[in-house]
């Protein structure tokens, strides 16, 4: 838990008192990857991990759900439907 909290904290840029406690919205997509890697590394350091991967970031990104939207309009247009 501490590793995950530290990972989020390290992504926050505090420039002034009263600033945001969370990362900028443009950087939110990378937060879960940063957290997962930090937790995996902490588990490895304590001998709790089952094995170590050569590149943990690539491993986590490969297991992370990626949003995707189908292009409904182009499908309709190809069928001759315009409105």
Buried (B, 14 or more C-beta within 10 A) or exposed (E): EEBBEEBBEEBEEEEEEEEEEEBEEEEEEEBBBBBBBBBBBBEBEEEEBEEEEEEBBEBBBEEEEEEEEEEEEEEEEEEEEEE
